[in-house]
Amino acid sequence: MIHPTKMNHIEELMDKVIIQMNDYTETDIYPILTKILGYEISYYHGNIDHNKLLTDFDELISETYNYASSTTQGYQFYKLTEKGKEAKKVGGHFSYLKKIEEKAISDKERQMLNDEKLKYDVKNAKRIFKTYWWTFGISILGFLLALGKIICDILKAK
């Protein structure tokens, strides 16, 4: 389990790395991390901090968010998953999280509107059901009166 304050640092790092990864081939992340951090990264270097960083990075990118999977030992080569490709497309990890949040909000608003529409549809259906036979009866009565008037006019004309 990654400590929350370290997780934020690693999330920022992951955000920058995802944007620079290849979409369809495995990517060597060591040069990317070296460029971002400003010092050489190597799992086999023997530096405990580097190993912990790479282990935490792997846990976050592979297990927690499932953006990429490690294709080798030593956490050097990663291949983006579909979720990772989507995160890269929208601008990185934080943009992806923002997009998901906005989608959830719009889905919630859409659901609220659908619920309200359904409520009015039910009220309208009840009103139509209550008034249907009255309007049907009045239309039949009007038809019979018009038919009677036509018959009376025909009989008077003879």
Buried (B, 14 or more C-beta within 10 A) or exposed (E): EBEEEEBEEBBBBBBBBBBBBEEEEBBEBBEBBEEBEEEEBBBEEEBEEBBEBBEBBBBBBBEBBEBBBBEEEEBBBBBBBEEBBBBBEBBBBBBBBEBEEEEEEEEEEEEEEEEEEEEEEEEEEEEEEEEEEEEEEEEEEEEEEEEEEEEEEEEEEE
